[in-house]
Amino acid sequence: MDERVERSDTQLKQAPVSRETRTAARSRGGYWLLTLLIAAGTGGGGWYLWHQHQTAQAPRTTQPGRAAAAPQPVGFATADRGDVRIVLDELGTVTSLDTVTVQTQIAGELQEIGYTEGKVVRRGDFLAQIDPRPYIAALEQAQGTLAKDQGLLAQAQTDLKRYQTLGRQDSIAQQQVDDQRFLVQQYAGAVQTDQGTVDNAKLNLEYCHIVSPLDGQVGLRLVDMGNYVTPNTATATGLVVIAQIQPISVVFAVPEDDLPDIVQRLRAGASLSVEAYDRSDTRLLATGALSALDSQISTTTGTLNLRAIFANPDEMLYPNQFVNARLLVNTLKNAIRVPVPAIQRGEPGTFVYLINPDNTVSVRVVKAGPIDGNFQAVLSGLEPGDRVVTDGTDRLKDGAVVSLPAAKGGPGLGHPPGVR
């Protein structure tokens, strides 16, 4: 079979081809070749036209010899004038102006508790009662001894008057008169000692009735009713703790570098306001005033402790609470200010990206002042009305072209002058 196939192929190769057949074959090949050339030309021309259209739509550059980058979109703000507060924000601790751990001064059974945990008490309010019976008995015994010695003193004084009369008549010896005088002095001393014993017994009886020594809030009960308490056993914990809540203070530390400005304001008679914010520094708890400065700077931290007083009418401040104390040292009136993100720091120092009328930016070195909320004062380098970049500064350089958003006339970036 292989021989037959091979023979057939040979015959086909050797078979004569007619002129008509060759002409038809050339005609069909030329047709298909022409078709392929037309298709290729059409596709190439379409790609060329599309490329030319896209090139025409691309932004034209103004820099010769190379393509310029597109303008950089940025946010901006306009420098204006306003008051800038100089505020020190420091961590503080709420401290009670007066805290008392109530102790028992005598021993005995705790019979009664007269306060409610967590309630406010006034000076002299009843707190607790210790069994008074042993001290009543001691008082009665002291009073009996006092009465006995008072009788002996009265008898000796009467005898002394009689002896003095007989002595003037030379009826008795002078020595007997002197002895009686000394006996009167002994009984007088005994009576005085007895009176001290009576007073001490009365004082112990008063100690059985425990009252509040100040206005404040009582804490949780530390000793339950029925316990036997003594001055020694109650020293560690006490019966209850009372802390003054209104007014209350906040103690916070400021760096020693800020101390001269504070002292200067205080010597000028200014009252420096202090605001207490919660631990997250977001919620205002109370407003008070600076009242005192510590006597020495800590050599370890280089700070000075300050105390501020708060009326605390809503009891938002509690002893040992951590707060953020904001001390208003001074206020810069009518100062030039910009949003805080506009101030940059780098190789030139402190600078801003100033937006020129042709929408290019220039590096402008400025002298930055204090920060007040979202604004920072600019002491030199800017004038009111200057536009500065506030967003997108990380991709800018001197001379860069920027595109600005449309001014919306409301709070935020890209506002016109004077609009916050």
BALUMPA-606063 format. One record per residue (C-alpha): x, y negated, z; residue in one letter. Coordinates in pm, 1 decimal. Example, Ala and Ser with C-alpha at 12.3 -4.5 7.8 and 13.67 -1.06 7.14 Angstrom:
# BALUMPA-606063
ATOM          x          y          z   residuo
ATOM     1230.0      450.0      780.0         a
ATOM     1367.0      106.0      714.0         s
//
This chain:
# BALUMPA-606063
ATOM          x          y          z   residuo
ATOM        0.0        0.0        0.0         m
ATOM      290.3     -233.9       79.2         d
ATOM      429.2     -168.4     -265.8         e
ATOM       97.2     -271.3     -424.1         r
ATOM       86.0     -598.6     -229.1         v
ATOM      442.2     -681.0     -317.4         e
ATOM      381.6     -604.2     -678.1         r
ATOM       74.9     -823.8     -685.7         s
ATOM      268.2    -1118.5     -539.9         d
ATOM      536.4    -1075.7     -803.6         t
ATOM      281.1    -1069.3    -1078.1         q
ATOM      124.9    -1384.2     -954.3         l
ATOM      455.7    -1566.8     -951.0         k
ATOM      535.5    -1448.9    -1300.6         q
ATOM      191.3    -1515.6    -1445.6         a
ATOM      185.6    -1806.4    -1688.8         p
ATOM       -8.0    -2119.7    -1582.9         v
ATOM     -202.1    -2303.3    -1846.7         s
ATOM     -156.1    -2678.7    -1917.7         r
ATOM     -513.4    -2757.4    -1814.9         e
ATOM     -461.5    -2587.5    -1482.6         t
ATOM     -145.4    -2785.8    -1408.4         r
ATOM     -311.1    -3112.7    -1509.6         t
ATOM     -608.3    -3046.4    -1286.0         a
ATOM     -383.5    -2962.3     -994.4         a
ATOM     -184.6    -3285.7    -1038.3         r
ATOM     -508.9    -3484.3    -1057.8         s
ATOM     -644.3    -3334.0     -734.0         r
ATOM     -310.1    -3390.5     -549.3         g
ATOM     -290.6    -3751.2     -660.6         g
ATOM     -644.6    -3812.7     -544.2         y
ATOM     -575.8    -3687.0     -194.6         w
ATOM     -243.8    -3873.4     -176.4         l
ATOM     -411.4    -4197.0     -276.6         l
ATOM     -681.7    -4138.0      -16.2         t
ATOM     -422.1    -4090.4      259.9         l
ATOM     -233.8    -4406.2      157.2         l
ATOM     -552.2    -4616.5      162.0         i
ATOM     -648.3    -4485.6      506.9         a
ATOM     -302.9    -4557.6      647.9         a
ATOM     -303.0    -4908.3      507.6         g
ATOM     -646.8    -4983.0      649.2         t
ATOM     -549.0    -4863.6      999.2         g
ATOM     -225.6    -5060.9     1004.1         g
ATOM     -398.6    -5376.6      892.9         g
ATOM     -664.1    -5337.4     1163.5         g
ATOM     -403.3    -5294.6     1434.6         w
ATOM     -219.9    -5605.2     1306.0         y
ATOM     -535.5    -5815.9     1313.7         l
ATOM     -622.3    -5695.9     1670.2         w
ATOM     -270.3    -5772.2     1792.4         h
ATOM     -284.1    -6121.3     1642.3         q
ATOM     -620.7    -6183.6     1814.5         h
ATOM     -489.9    -6074.1     2155.0         q
ATOM     -181.7    -6291.4     2113.8         t
ATOM     -398.2    -6591.2     2036.1         a
ATOM     -605.8    -6531.9     2349.8         q
ATOM     -299.9    -6513.8     2582.5         a
ATOM     -206.5    -6840.7     2769.1         p
ATOM       54.1    -7045.3     2596.9         r
ATOM      373.6    -7123.4     2786.0         t
ATOM      537.8    -7458.6     2821.8         t
ATOM      884.7    -7325.6     2899.4         q
ATOM     1096.8    -7286.3     2587.4         p
ATOM     1272.0    -6962.7     2528.5         g
ATOM     1061.3    -6744.2     2765.8         r
ATOM      701.1    -6672.9     2867.8         a
ATOM      577.8    -6874.5     3172.2         a
ATOM      396.2    -6707.2     3461.8         a
ATOM       26.8    -6777.4     3514.3         a
ATOM      -65.0    -7039.7     3780.9         p
ATOM      -71.9    -6890.3     4128.8         q
ATOM     -412.2    -6913.4     4304.5         p
ATOM     -372.1    -7063.3     4651.4         v
ATOM     -581.9    -7199.5     4933.0         g
ATOM     -522.2    -7555.5     5043.1         f
ATOM     -619.7    -7817.3     5299.6         a
ATOM     -588.7    -8191.5     5326.0         t
ATOM     -391.1    -8356.8     5605.0         a
ATOM     -607.8    -8585.4     5816.5         d
ATOM     -598.9    -8768.4     6149.0         r
ATOM     -749.0    -8651.4     6477.0         g
ATOM     -681.3    -8586.9     6843.4         d
ATOM     -443.1    -8301.4     6922.3         v
ATOM     -435.7    -8170.7     7276.3         r
ATOM     -112.0    -8052.3     7436.5         i
ATOM     -224.5    -7735.3     7611.8         v
ATOM      -19.8    -7478.2     7803.3         l
ATOM     -179.2    -7133.2     7787.9         d
ATOM      -45.9    -6918.1     8071.9         e
ATOM     -145.5    -6598.2     8249.6         l
ATOM     -285.4    -6662.4     8597.6         g
ATOM     -428.6    -6482.4     8898.2         t
ATOM     -739.8    -6586.4     9086.2         v
ATOM     -653.4    -6640.0     9453.0         t
ATOM     -888.8    -6706.1     9742.2         s
ATOM     -807.8    -7017.3     9940.7         l
ATOM     -887.0    -6831.6    10263.1         d
ATOM     -897.9    -6455.5    10316.3         t
ATOM     -952.5    -6296.0    10657.8         v
ATOM     -931.3    -5932.7    10759.8         t
ATOM    -1168.7    -5908.6    11055.5         v
ATOM    -1007.3    -5720.3    11344.8         q
ATOM    -1133.7    -5613.3    11682.8         t
ATOM     -947.7    -5765.7    11976.8         q
ATOM    -1081.3    -5513.1    12228.8         i
ATOM    -1142.7    -5140.2    12241.4         a
ATOM    -1486.7    -4986.3    12237.5         g
ATOM    -1757.9    -4817.6    12041.9         e
ATOM    -1890.1    -4999.2    11734.1         l
ATOM    -2259.3    -5019.7    11817.9         q
ATOM    -2401.5    -5245.9    11547.2         e
ATOM    -2314.2    -5392.0    11205.8         i
ATOM    -2481.5    -5719.9    11122.7         g
ATOM    -2372.5    -5790.1    10764.4         y
ATOM    -2462.6    -5661.1    10419.4         t
ATOM    -2177.8    -5554.9    10194.7         e
ATOM    -2097.9    -5804.0     9919.7         g
ATOM    -2313.4    -6082.7    10063.8         k
ATOM    -2208.0    -6436.9    10146.8         v
ATOM    -2181.1    -6523.0    10515.9         v
ATOM    -2137.6    -6853.8    10694.4         r
ATOM    -1902.9    -6943.3    10972.0         r
ATOM    -2041.4    -6806.7    11302.1         g
ATOM    -2271.0    -6545.4    11143.0         d
ATOM    -2295.9    -6216.8    11335.3         f
ATOM    -2085.1    -5934.0    11189.7         l
ATOM    -2050.8    -5650.6    11443.0         a
ATOM    -2117.7    -5555.7    11805.0         q
ATOM    -1888.9    -5349.7    12030.3         i
ATOM    -2024.5    -5180.9    12342.2         d
ATOM    -2012.0    -5459.3    12607.2         p
ATOM    -2093.0    -5254.2    12918.6         r
ATOM    -1734.3    -5189.9    13036.3         p
ATOM    -1657.5    -5558.5    13001.8         y
ATOM    -1971.2    -5663.7    13187.0         i
ATOM    -1860.8    -5446.0    13477.0         a
ATOM    -1511.2    -5591.6    13469.2         a
ATOM    -1656.2    -5942.1    13478.1         l
ATOM    -1871.6    -5862.9    13779.6         e
ATOM    -1572.3    -5716.1    13962.7         q
ATOM    -1361.8    -6022.7    13890.3         a
ATOM    -1640.1    -6252.0    14006.3         q
ATOM    -1668.2    -6056.9    14334.5         g
ATOM    -1299.0    -6087.8    14406.4         t
ATOM    -1317.3    -6457.7    14327.6         l
ATOM    -1605.4    -6507.1    14572.4         a
ATOM    -1417.3    -6322.2    14850.1         k
ATOM    -1103.0    -6529.9    14808.7         d
ATOM    -1304.0    -6850.3    14788.0         q
ATOM    -1454.1    -6765.8    15130.0         g
ATOM    -1114.3    -6701.4    15283.0         l
ATOM     -989.8    -7030.4    15138.8         l
ATOM    -1283.5    -7220.6    15288.0         a
ATOM    -1224.4    -7061.1    15629.6         q
ATOM     -855.2    -7143.1    15620.0         a
ATOM     -927.1    -7502.2    15521.3         q
ATOM    -1167.0    -7541.1    15818.3         t
ATOM     -911.7    -7399.4    16058.9         d
ATOM     -649.9    -7633.7    15917.7         l
ATOM     -865.1    -7938.9    15996.8         k
ATOM     -917.3    -7815.7    16352.8         r
ATOM     -548.8    -7746.6    16405.2         y
ATOM     -455.2    -8088.8    16269.0         q
ATOM     -687.9    -8253.0    16526.0         t
ATOM     -542.0    -8048.1    16811.5         l
ATOM     -193.7    -8118.0    16690.6         g
ATOM     -248.2    -8492.7    16711.6         r
ATOM     -361.3    -8439.0    17070.6         q
ATOM      -53.5    -8227.5    17145.0         d
ATOM     -285.9    -7941.6    17240.7         s
ATOM     -111.5    -7688.1    17006.9         i
ATOM      234.1    -7651.6    16867.4         a
ATOM      314.9    -7821.7    16537.3         q
ATOM      437.2    -7489.9    16398.2         q
ATOM       86.4    -7345.2    16421.0         q
ATOM      -46.6    -7638.7    16218.9         v
ATOM      217.5    -7586.4    15950.6         d
ATOM      148.0    -7213.1    15930.0         d
ATOM     -220.7    -7281.2    15875.7         q
ATOM     -140.1    -7528.8    15597.4         r
ATOM       66.6    -7262.6    15418.4         f
ATOM     -213.8    -7009.2    15460.3         l
ATOM     -453.5    -7248.5    15286.1         v
ATOM     -213.2    -7277.1    14992.3         q
ATOM     -195.0    -6896.0    14962.3         q
ATOM     -573.2    -6862.6    14951.5         y
ATOM     -591.8    -7143.2    14692.4         a
ATOM     -347.8    -6951.3    14472.2         g
ATOM     -550.0    -6634.0    14510.0         a
ATOM     -867.1    -6815.1    14409.5         v
ATOM     -696.3    -6955.6    14099.0         q
ATOM     -578.5    -6607.4    14001.9         t
ATOM     -928.3    -6469.4    14047.8         d
ATOM    -1069.1    -6745.5    13832.2         q
ATOM     -830.3    -6647.2    13550.0         g
ATOM     -944.8    -6286.7    13579.7         t
ATOM    -1305.2    -6397.9    13553.4         v
ATOM    -1231.5    -6610.7    13247.5         d
ATOM    -1049.5    -6321.1    13080.8         n
ATOM    -1342.5    -6088.4    13149.1         a
ATOM    -1580.9    -6342.4    12996.2         k
ATOM    -1355.6    -6371.9    12689.2         l
ATOM    -1349.2    -5993.8    12642.1         n
ATOM    -1724.2    -5996.4    12665.5         l
ATOM    -1738.1    -6256.2    12388.7         e
ATOM    -1504.1    -6042.2    12176.8         y
ATOM    -1765.6    -5767.8    12185.5         c
ATOM    -1982.4    -5991.8    11967.5         h
ATOM    -1784.3    -6040.3    11642.9         i
ATOM    -1878.8    -6335.2    11420.6         v
ATOM    -1750.0    -6465.3    11086.5         s
ATOM    -1457.4    -6705.8    11115.7         p
ATOM    -1526.0    -6873.5    10778.0         l
ATOM    -1767.9    -6916.7    10489.9         d
ATOM    -1708.3    -6644.5    10236.8         g
ATOM    -1810.7    -6315.3    10084.6         q
ATOM    -1779.5    -5994.8    10285.5         v
ATOM    -1635.2    -5688.7    10120.3         g
ATOM    -1717.7    -5321.7    10162.1         l
ATOM    -1749.2    -5177.8    10512.0         r
ATOM    -1420.1    -5029.5    10630.0         l
ATOM    -1540.2    -4881.9    10963.5         v
ATOM    -1875.9    -4715.8    11016.1         d
ATOM    -2103.2    -4767.7    11312.2         m
ATOM    -2039.8    -4528.8    11602.1         g
ATOM    -1661.6    -4521.7    11566.1         n
ATOM    -1439.0    -4605.2    11861.1         y
ATOM    -1215.4    -4892.1    11755.0         v
ATOM     -909.8    -5039.9    11919.4         t
ATOM     -684.9    -5333.0    11826.5         p
ATOM     -407.0    -5089.6    11733.8         n
ATOM     -609.7    -4855.2    11514.0         t
ATOM     -788.0    -5138.9    11331.1         a
ATOM     -474.6    -5335.0    11250.2         t
ATOM     -403.0    -5149.4    10925.5         a
ATOM     -744.0    -5187.0    10758.4         t
ATOM     -961.7    -5400.1    10984.4         g
ATOM    -1338.7    -5382.8    11009.7         l
ATOM    -1416.7    -5584.5    10694.5         v
ATOM    -1248.6    -5839.9    10467.0         v
ATOM    -1399.9    -6182.8    10406.9         i
ATOM    -1276.7    -6394.3    10114.4         a
ATOM    -1366.5    -6751.3    10033.8         q
ATOM    -1523.2    -6768.6     9688.5         i
ATOM    -1633.2    -7132.0     9665.2         q
ATOM    -1407.9    -7311.4     9600.0         p
ATOM    -1142.3    -7076.2     9465.4         i
ATOM     -801.6    -7122.6     9306.6         s
ATOM     -597.1    -6989.5     9014.9         v
ATOM     -220.2    -6956.4     9048.0         v
ATOM      -20.2    -6954.5     8722.9         f
ATOM      340.4    -7016.8     8618.2         a
ATOM      467.8    -7266.6     8360.6         v
ATOM      816.5    -7280.6     8204.0         p
ATOM     1053.7    -7525.8     8365.1         e
ATOM     1096.1    -7702.7     8029.2         d
ATOM      731.7    -7817.9     8048.1         d
ATOM      762.2    -7939.3     8406.4         l
ATOM      881.7    -8298.3     8331.9         p
ATOM      572.2    -8377.0     8125.4         d
ATOM      344.9    -8241.2     8398.4         i
ATOM      520.3    -8431.7     8677.4         v
ATOM      515.4    -8752.2     8474.3         q
ATOM      140.2    -8725.0     8421.1         r
ATOM       74.8    -8649.6     8788.4         l
ATOM      286.2    -8944.1     8904.4         r
ATOM       86.7    -9167.0     8670.9         a
ATOM     -225.9    -9065.3     8863.6         g
ATOM     -376.3    -8844.8     8594.1         a
ATOM     -603.6    -8554.0     8680.5         s
ATOM     -498.4    -8257.5     8467.5         l
ATOM     -782.5    -8031.7     8360.1         s
ATOM     -743.0    -7652.1     8372.6         v
ATOM     -971.4    -7404.7     8196.4         e
ATOM     -989.9    -7040.4     8301.7         a
ATOM    -1059.9    -6788.5     8024.7         y
ATOM    -1118.6    -6417.8     8060.5         d
ATOM     -852.9    -6153.2     8007.1         r
ATOM     -916.0    -6141.0     7630.1         s
ATOM     -874.7    -6521.1     7615.0         d
ATOM    -1209.0    -6561.8     7438.7         t
ATOM    -1467.1    -6650.8     7705.5         r
ATOM    -1453.9    -6965.9     7917.5         l
ATOM    -1520.8    -6874.3     8280.6         l
ATOM    -1474.7    -7201.1     8470.6         a
ATOM    -1321.6    -7547.4     8452.8         t
ATOM    -1114.5    -7697.9     8733.0         g
ATOM     -823.6    -7929.5     8799.1         a
ATOM     -456.9    -7894.1     8887.8         l
ATOM     -412.0    -7939.0     9263.5         s
ATOM      -58.6    -7841.5     9369.0         a
ATOM      290.4    -7746.1     9248.5         l
ATOM      518.6    -7499.8     9420.2         d
ATOM      827.8    -7631.8     9597.3         s
ATOM     1089.1    -7446.6     9391.7         q
ATOM     1149.3    -7291.2     9049.7         i
ATOM     1202.5    -6917.2     9029.1         s
ATOM     1563.1    -6845.5     8931.9         t
ATOM     1457.3    -6507.6     8794.3         t
ATOM     1194.0    -6626.1     8546.4         t
ATOM     1270.9    -6997.1     8514.9         g
ATOM      908.3    -7083.8     8588.6         t
ATOM      720.8    -7284.1     8851.1         l
ATOM      395.5    -7171.6     9013.8         n
ATOM      100.5    -7409.8     8993.7         l
ATOM     -237.2    -7395.3     9167.0         r
ATOM     -564.7    -7513.4     9018.1         a
ATOM     -888.9    -7549.2     9214.5         i
ATOM    -1227.7    -7441.5     9074.8         f
ATOM    -1567.6    -7510.7     9230.8         a
ATOM    -1682.5    -7171.1     9098.4         n
ATOM    -2057.9    -7233.0     9138.5         p
ATOM    -2147.0    -6932.9     8922.1         d
ATOM    -1893.3    -6706.8     9098.2         e
ATOM    -1733.9    -6614.4     8765.0         m
ATOM    -1391.4    -6609.9     8928.3         l
ATOM    -1304.5    -6335.6     9174.2         y
ATOM     -996.1    -6288.5     9394.3         p
ATOM     -709.9    -6099.2     9222.0         n
ATOM     -874.8    -6140.5     8879.8         q
ATOM     -640.1    -6190.7     8584.5         f
ATOM     -729.1    -6493.2     8371.1         v
ATOM     -574.2    -6712.7     8104.2         n
ATOM     -521.8    -7062.3     8240.4         a
ATOM     -513.1    -7346.4     7988.4         r
ATOM     -357.7    -7660.6     8133.0         l
ATOM     -431.9    -7981.9     7940.7         l
ATOM     -109.6    -8181.1     7981.5         v
ATOM     -181.5    -8467.3     7740.8         n
ATOM     -364.8    -8563.7     7420.6         t
ATOM     -205.6    -8708.1     7106.5         l
ATOM     -450.9    -8967.0     6978.9         k
ATOM     -508.4    -9012.6     6603.3         n
ATOM     -225.7    -8776.4     6508.2         a
ATOM     -167.0    -8636.1     6158.0         i
ATOM     -264.4    -8270.7     6158.4         r
ATOM     -291.8    -7972.9     5925.1         v
ATOM     -415.5    -7615.2     5968.3         p
ATOM     -164.3    -7391.4     6144.4         v
ATOM     -107.6    -7159.0     5840.0         p
ATOM       24.3    -7456.6     5639.9         a
ATOM      338.2    -7483.0     5855.0         i
ATOM      616.2    -7261.6     5721.8         q
ATOM      957.8    -7180.9     5867.4         r
ATOM     1255.1    -7075.6     5663.8         g
ATOM     1588.8    -7186.9     5527.0         e
ATOM     1494.8    -7559.8     5501.3         p
ATOM     1365.6    -7546.5     5857.4         g
ATOM     1002.2    -7634.2     5923.5         t
ATOM      829.1    -7722.5     5596.7         f
ATOM      506.1    -7719.5     5398.7         v
ATOM      424.1    -7661.5     5034.2         y
ATOM      300.1    -8001.4     4918.7         l
ATOM       61.5    -7993.0     4619.9         i
ATOM      153.0    -8255.9     4360.4         n
ATOM     -101.7    -8428.5     4131.1         p
ATOM        1.2    -8201.5     3840.5         d
ATOM      -80.6    -7891.5     4049.8         n
ATOM      282.1    -7801.0     4112.7         t
ATOM      415.6    -7754.4     4463.5         v
ATOM      714.4    -7912.8     4634.4         s
ATOM      888.9    -7805.7     4952.2         v
ATOM      839.8    -8084.9     5206.4         r
ATOM     1037.1    -8067.4     5532.1         v
ATOM      823.8    -8181.1     5828.1         v
ATOM      852.6    -8217.6     6204.5         k
ATOM      585.2    -8003.5     6363.4         a
ATOM      412.4    -8097.9     6687.6         g
ATOM      188.0    -7913.7     6933.5         p
ATOM      -80.8    -7667.5     6828.8         i
ATOM     -441.2    -7725.2     6929.5         d
ATOM     -669.6    -7442.5     6824.8         g
ATOM     -658.4    -7408.3     6443.9         n
ATOM     -467.1    -7733.1     6390.5         f
ATOM     -106.3    -7835.8     6438.2         q
ATOM       19.4    -8190.0     6466.3         a
ATOM      276.6    -8315.7     6213.8         v
ATOM      498.2    -8581.3     6369.3         l
ATOM      674.7    -8675.9     6044.3         s
ATOM      688.7    -8574.7     5678.2         g
ATOM      321.9    -8604.0     5578.0         l
ATOM       60.8    -8872.6     5530.1         e
ATOM     -317.9    -8847.1     5555.9         p
ATOM     -460.5    -8723.5     5227.2         g
ATOM     -162.8    -8503.9     5135.1         d
ATOM     -268.0    -8161.1     5016.1         r
ATOM      -79.8    -7861.4     5151.3         v
ATOM      -96.5    -7490.4     5073.3         v
ATOM     -249.8    -7276.6     5346.2         t
ATOM     -292.8    -6939.3     5173.1         d
ATOM      -69.0    -6761.7     4922.9         g
ATOM      257.0    -6919.7     5040.3         t
ATOM      447.5    -6590.2     5030.8         d
ATOM      456.4    -6600.4     4648.0         r
ATOM      547.9    -6966.1     4604.0         l
ATOM      869.5    -7154.2     4542.5         k
ATOM      961.2    -7513.2     4474.4         d
ATOM      809.5    -7627.4     4141.2         g
ATOM      563.7    -7340.2     4107.6         a
ATOM      233.5    -7405.1     3931.1         v
ATOM      -78.3    -7333.8     4135.8         v
ATOM     -449.7    -7317.7     4073.4         s
ATOM     -684.2    -7456.8     4337.1         l
ATOM    -1031.4    -7339.2     4432.6         p
ATOM    -1319.6    -7579.7     4397.3         a
ATOM    -1375.4    -7794.8     4708.6         a
ATOM    -1688.8    -7683.4     4891.6         k
ATOM    -1711.5    -7972.7     5135.3         g
ATOM    -1745.3    -7755.3     5443.1         g
ATOM    -1537.4    -7593.4     5713.6         p
ATOM    -1238.6    -7391.8     5601.3         g
ATOM     -969.9    -7425.7     5341.0         l
ATOM     -989.1    -7630.4     5024.7         g
ATOM    -1195.3    -7907.2     5182.7         h
ATOM    -1177.5    -8278.2     5092.1         p
ATOM    -1012.5    -8528.7     5328.0         p
ATOM    -1180.7    -8574.2     5662.0         g
ATOM    -1398.5    -8261.0     5632.3         v
ATOM    -1330.3    -7987.5     5888.0         r
//
